[in-house]
């Protein structure tokens, strides 16, 4: 998870199992949140590019 989320192996590390679980959950949440923002931004751009059909 550390490599996938690109947070690195820095000097500050979680100690204890509970802390590691919480940090892992935080990394997963951050990845999902950023992916959702990128998708929302992409949909917004696609909506502006496509011609609007009026019936």
N, C-alpha and C positions, 0 to 999 in steps of 0.2 A: 504494500500500500504506500509505503514511503517513496518508493521509486516511481510509482504510477502517478502519484499526486505531486511529484517534484518538490516536496518540501525539504528534501535533503537530509543528511545525517549530521546535522550541526551539533554545536556544543550543548544546546539545551535539549534534554531528553526527558521523557516521562519515566518516572520510577514507580514501580508497583504495577500489578496487573490491572487494577481498576483504572489507573491513569492511562495505561497503554490502550485499553479498550475505548476509553472516552476520546483519546486523541485519534484513534483509528476511525471512530464514528464521525468525528469532526472533519477529518480529511475526506471521508466519503460524502458527507453532506456538502462540503465545499465544492467537490467535483460535480455533484448533481446540480447544485445551485448555479454554478458557472455555465454548465451545459444548458440549463434551462434559459438563462439570460441570453446566451448565444443564439439559441433556437428562436426566442422571442424577437431578437434583433433581426435575424434572418427573415422571419415571417413578415416583419414590418417592412423591410426593404423589398421583399418580393411583392407585397401588396402595393407599394408605391410604383413599382416598375410595370406591373401588368395593367393592361388597359381595362377599364371598368365596363362591364356589360350592363346595359340598361334594357329592361324588357318593357 
